[in-house]
Structures are given as structure tokens and as C-alpha cells.
Amino acid sequence: MKSAKENGISRRTFLKTSIGAAAAIGFPTIVPSSVFGQYAPSKRINVGAIGAGRISRGHDMPLILQYDRARIIAVCDLDAHRVEDGKKFVNDFYAKKNGTAYDGVTGYANYRELLANQDVDAVVISTPDHWHALIGIDAVRAGKDVYLQKPASLTIAEGRALSNAVQASGRILQIGSQQRSTVQFRYAAELVRNGRIGDLQRVEVGLPGDPPGGDKTPMHAPEWFNYDMWLGETPSVYYTVDRVHPQQGYNRPGWLRCRQFGAGMITGWGAHHIDSAHWGMNTEYTGPIEIWGHAKFPDHGLWDVHGPFKTEANYANGVHMSVSGDYPNGIKFYGTKGWIFVSRGNEQVTKSDPVAKLNDATALAASDPKIIKSVIGPDEIHLYESKEQHGNWLDCIISRQEPISPVEMGHRACSTCLLHDMAMVLKRKLYWDPVLERFKNDDEANSMLSRPQRAPYRLA
């Protein structure tokens, strides 16, 4: 159990103001447990939400709010309007749940101030990709447990720094690869790992590219938006709304399609699908040894991440992986005795999620229906089971056990996606050492493992 200092509001604020005040007017200081309920303030996990945009409002905050053992007490964003929207979103939830007015959420314009709040036990980081690793590192160094949206990092070097920092800190960090908490993905991986399709030979990962477009017209950044800090470590460029996020509503933001802030769908959905593929391949803590491929990149507009593409990779265990939008959205494992296909079916994470284009309700299929009716025996491989990613994170904060998507696993999935992106850009075969995390005899490729970082947002 955490100390009084670590629990912040639980003990200092609640107990001091409630029990201390009661004693001052002559009431007994022994308070029945029924007053506190199952999750007394001293046992509740106080969460701060860093990033209050589309994925936060549509996915991360709602799923954390469903657990009584957690309470969101802070919201942070560089867009002041989104801070106020986020506060209202959480306050309204608790007011409706409790049947009374509620105003218990603090808003922040700078995540460092939120991290300095000793009342906050843990944070959920739902920012654009280029801020993931830096905020994650600062958070664990501040003593916070972390739920970090995928992909883990903007570059492979940052991902390694993040994983090292988390492991040195002893904090719990869960990567938001929620497919691991979806039953069909776990079951598919178990079937493959237990030989139901024979010896695994190849894997096809289907995910789309992004379209060209985006208005390049320079605009004035809104006065309520800290655009310079939003750019963070990346180069200073003029503001235009299609480079950032909509100023009205929470539709899919333009930054997802700008290479300055990420790699597009290869890391966006690729971080999910390649992670799930690695689960079945038993390569979660390594990566490919050879990568090659091609892609079409836009020749007009603001958005410049890959469009249609196909990349290939070989692993040391002999398995070959192909990734392309030509395949159905999902993962298909081919073995010597058949195949298994797994997808989200028609499940959506947010309303603007690309899975809306997948008109296939089949989440699990096989070359022989008997394969997916197979029962995993007690002496066979049983993989980590989680019913929901955020709930698993909260459970692990309490137990201090490893979550279903730990940082090193997330780093390896992300780094593999970035390797595929580098192969698209360089248009030649790359030879990767997953132990040293370096390319073999390739200075040009190795120069892409990191990017110059703009002051004052450099990784310390």
C-alpha cells in the first residue's frame, strides 16, 4: 500500500479535513468504513489526464471513469478550450453518477505542473505521438504510474530511452495496445503458439495507408492554444489547422498525417496489429532482421505520410511478415497445417476510427472451423489474460505486477513499425540487429534512429 505522502489527497486532504475537523468539534475520530465505501480516498488511484483530445475523450477517459477504484482529478492540454471541455466532461460524469453537483477536476496548461501535483498518483498520456516518450519519461521520473497511448515513441532512440527510464523507475507503465485485452486476439495468438496451424511460416498484416490532402494555407494560431509547445521537439513551422487538430469538435486530427509528428498508419494502427502479430509469433521482445518494401508518398497537399504500400520482413525464427493495405484489415497467420485470421470485426475505438470502413463482422476465422473451436489444454501455452486494458493497468498499479502491455513490449512493436517506415523511405533492404538496435553497415539508416530535438523540449 502507498505511503501517506504518495497518496496525496487521499490521506492529507480528505483525512485532515474530515477526521481532523470532526475531532475539533468533539466527534469521535474513528470513522466507520461504510462512510468511505469500498474504495476509500486512501485506496483510490487519483489520475491526471494529459491530452484532452479525440482519443482521450472518446476512449481513455471514458474507460478509466468506469472504474470506482480510480478518480480523474486533473486534465491537461495545450488548448485551453479543450482543458475546459475536459474538465466539464469529467465533472459531468461524476455529477450524473453521484446525483449531485461536482467540481473536483483541476485544469492545467502545462503537464509539468500536473506532474508536480502530489495528489496525482498516475497519469494517462493521450497526446500526439511526438510527445509520448518525453512526457512518459518525465512522468515516471516524477513517481507517477503511466498509461501511454501507442505508439510508444516518435523514434527508436526515444523508445529505448523510455523503456530504460521506466524500468529504472519501478513504475507501472501500460502501453495502450488494447487489442491485447480483446479476447479474439489473445485466443488467436494462443492457437498459433500451440501449433493448431502447424509450424508458423508467414504472417500477413493488413492496414490501410492515409490519403493525401490538407490545406497548407498559413494561419494565426489561436490565442488559447500554445502552439510552440505543441510542436515540442519538432521543427518550428507555421500554424495551419490541418497540421494540428480541429478547433471545433473532436474529429480525426491532421497531425496524424504529418511525418513531422509520426509515421502515419504504419505506426498508428501498425502499433496494434504488429504487436498482435508478435504475440502469435513469440517475438514480442525482439524484431525483424531484414526489412524492405515500397510506398507511395503524396506529391501535393500538407499531409505527407505514406499512402498505399507493401513492406516485408524476415525474423530470426524463420517467419516472414508482409504488411499492406492490400490485405484485409487484421492479421492472418499461415502455418504448415492451415491459417487463422483475426481482426476487430466492426469494433470502433472512436467514431472517426478507420475500422468503420471494414464491413466484416468476422473477428476470428480459420482454414478449418475446427481450429477456432479448439480448447487450449491445461498443459499448453496460456497467454496473459486481461478483460480491459485500462482496468488491467489499474489492477497492476495496486498489485505492482507487470501489465499486459509493458513498456519494452510496446517499444519493440513501435520500433518494428518504424523499421517498416524506414524501408518505405529508403526503398532498399535493411539489415537490423534487434539486440544492438542498430542497422548493420548502414550509416544512412542509423542516422534515422533519432531526430534533432528542438530546445527547450529535448530529452534530458
ABEGO torsion letter per residue (X at the ends): XBBAAAAEAAAAAAAAAAAAAAAAAGBBABBBAAAAEABBAAABBBBBBBEABAAAAAAAAAAAAABAABBBABBBBABAAAAAAAAAAAAAAAAAAAGBBBBABBBBABAAAAAABAABABBBBABBAAAAAAAAAAAAAAGBBBBBBOBABABAAAAAAAAAAAAAAGBBBBBBBAAAABAAAAAAAAAAAAGAAEBBABBBBBBBBBBBEEBABBBBBBAABBAAAAAEABBBBBBBAAABBBABEABBBAAAABAAAEAEAAAAAAAAAAAAAAAAAGAAABBBABBBEBBBBBABEABABBBBBBBBBBBAAGBBBBBBAABBBEBBBBBAAEBBBBBAEABBABAABAAAABBBABABBBABAAAAABBBBAABBBBBBBABAAAAAAAAAAAGBBBABBAAAAAAAAAAAAAAAAAAAAGBBBBBBAAAGBBBGBAAAAAAABBBBBOAABBX
